[in-house]
Amino acid sequence: MMLTMTLISFTVASLLAITAVRCAPSNLPSYFKVCRRSDPNLEKCFKSSADELRPLLVKGIPELSIPSCEPLLIPEVVIDQGTGAVSLKSVYKDIKVYGPTQFVIKQVVVDFDKDRMKIKIFLPHLRVECKYVIDGRILMMPISGNGLSNANYCKYLSLINLFIAKPGNKIIYIPKFTH
């Protein structure tokens, strides 16, 4: 489930970063608050923009191709690790995440000279439902199972490090993602 939490954090941060960095002001809907690079209070502006965006993320923003995030639907996550004495493959399907739009941005650091953005987000409560299949082995002991999973996560803090492309490009490169 840690991979699922990583994916959730990544999704929330990416939605915010993509709409903040990727879209030129002329392409944005009029209700979207644009933060200028020259703004001395860029972090405050970014947080304010995210707060205004939050209710829209619940239902999605079709004009920006952002789907509904409440619940956040993830079709499948596959974890396949190890070979030999310790190996485990788990598949999670039909993942529904409740609560990702309740994120709180704790910190934003943008370094335009290095094309980097760091976002620290806090998720007060997430509920995750999914189907799972696990098959593996630890030493000689087989591990297998399947069924429904319900998980609750409280007070989840995530730090996302992003490299952003130059203006005009529609690429966000994420070489390091810590949570």
C-alpha positions in Angstrom: 0.0 0.0 0.0 3.0 2.3 0.4 3.2 2.5 -3.4 -0.4 3.5 -3.5 0.3 6.3 -1.0 3.2 7.4 -3.2 1.0 7.4 -6.3 -1.7 9.4 -4.5 0.9 12.0 -3.3 2.4 12.2 -6.8 -1.1 12.7 -8.4 -2.0 15.5 -6.1 1.3 17.3 -6.5 1.4 16.7 -10.2 -2.1 18.2 -10.7 -1.0 21.3 -8.8 2.4 21.6 -10.5 1.0 20.9 -14.0 -1.7 23.6 -13.8 0.7 26.0 -12.1 3.7 25.6 -14.4 2.5 24.0 -17.7 -0.4 26.2 -18.6 0.2 29.6 -20.2 -2.1 32.2 -18.6 -3.9 32.6 -22.0 -4.9 28.9 -21.9 -6.3 29.0 -18.4 -10.0 29.4 -17.5 -10.8 32.9 -16.1 -11.4 31.5 -12.6 -7.9 30.1 -12.3 -5.5 32.3 -10.3 -2.2 32.8 -12.1 1.0 33.2 -10.0 3.7 35.3 -11.6 7.4 34.3 -11.5 8.2 37.8 -10.3 5.8 37.7 -7.4 7.8 38.1 -4.2 5.2 36.1 -2.4 5.1 33.2 -4.9 4.7 30.5 -2.2 1.7 32.3 -0.7 0.2 32.9 -4.2 0.7 29.2 -5.1 -1.0 28.1 -1.8 -3.9 30.5 -2.4 -4.3 29.3 -6.0 -4.3 25.6 -4.8 -6.9 26.4 -2.1 -9.2 28.0 -4.8 -8.6 25.0 -7.1 -9.4 22.4 -4.4 -13.2 22.5 -4.8 -12.9 22.2 -8.6 -10.7 19.1 -8.2 -13.5 17.3 -6.5 -15.5 17.1 -9.7 -12.6 17.6 -12.1 -11.7 20.3 -14.6 -12.6 19.1 -18.1 -11.2 22.1 -19.9 -7.8 21.2 -18.4 -8.3 17.5 -18.9 -8.2 16.9 -15.1 -10.5 14.1 -14.0 -12.5 14.0 -10.8 -10.3 13.5 -7.8 -12.9 12.6 -5.2 -12.7 9.7 -5.1 -9.4 9.4 -6.9 -9.7 6.4 -9.2 -6.5 4.4 -10.0 -7.2 1.4 -12.3 -4.2 -0.7 -11.3 -0.9 -0.7 -9.4 1.5 -3.6 -9.8 4.5 -4.3 -7.4 6.9 -7.0 -8.6 10.0 -7.1 -6.4 12.7 -9.5 -5.8 13.8 -12.8 -7.1 15.2 -15.9 -5.5 14.7 -16.4 -1.8 12.6 -13.3 -1.3 10.1 -12.3 -4.0 6.7 -10.7 -3.9 4.3 -9.7 -6.6 1.1 -7.8 -5.6 -1.5 -6.4 -7.9 -4.0 -3.8 -6.7 -7.0 -3.1 -8.9 -10.0 -0.7 -8.9 -8.4 1.5 -6.3 -10.6 4.2 -4.9 -9.0 6.9 -2.7 -11.3 9.1 -0.6 -9.9 12.4 0.8 -7.1 13.4 -1.6 -8.7 16.8 -2.2 -8.3 17.6 1.5 -4.6 18.2 1.0 -2.9 21.1 2.7 0.2 22.6 1.0 2.7 23.2 3.8 5.6 24.5 1.7 6.4 25.4 -1.9 9.9 26.3 -3.0 10.4 27.2 -6.6 13.9 27.7 -8.1 13.4 29.0 -11.6 17.2 29.2 -12.2 17.5 25.4 -11.6 14.0 24.6 -13.0 13.0 22.9 -9.7 10.0 22.9 -7.5 9.6 21.3 -4.1 6.1 20.9 -2.7 5.4 19.6 0.8 1.8 18.4 1.2 -0.1 17.1 4.1 -3.1 14.8 3.8 -5.1 14.7 7.0 -7.0 11.5 6.2 -7.2 9.1 3.3 -9.4 6.0 2.9 -8.3 3.5 0.3 -10.4 0.6 -1.0 -9.2 -1.9 -3.6 -9.0 -5.5 -4.8 -5.7 -7.2 -4.3 -3.8 -10.3 -5.2 -0.5 -11.2 -3.6 1.8 -14.0 -4.5 5.4 -14.5 -3.3 7.9 -16.3 -1.2 10.1 -15.4 1.8 12.8 -18.1 2.0 10.8 -21.3 1.9 7.5 -19.9 3.1 4.9 -19.1 0.4 2.8 -16.0 0.7 -0.4 -15.7 -1.2 -3.8 -14.1 -0.8 -6.5 -12.1 -2.5 -9.6 -10.1 -1.6 -10.8 -6.7 -0.7 -8.6 -4.2 1.1 -9.8 -1.2 3.2 -7.1 1.1 4.6 -7.1 4.3 6.5 -4.1 6.7 6.6 -3.9 9.6 8.9 -1.6 12.6 9.0 0.4 11.7 5.8 3.2 14.1 4.9 4.8 14.0 1.5 7.7 15.9 0.0 7.7 16.1 -3.8 10.7 17.2 -5.8 10.0 18.2 -9.4 12.2 19.4 -12.2 10.2 21.6 -14.5 10.8 22.4 -18.2 11.5 25.8 -19.7 8.4 27.9 -20.5 6.6 26.7 -23.6 7.4 23.0 -23.0 4.7 20.7 -21.7 7.0 18.4 -19.7 7.5 18.0 -16.0 10.3 15.6 -15.3 10.3 13.9 -11.9 13.7 12.2 -11.3 13.2 12.0 -7.5 10.0 11.5 -5.6 10.2 11.2 -1.9 7.2 10.7 0.5 
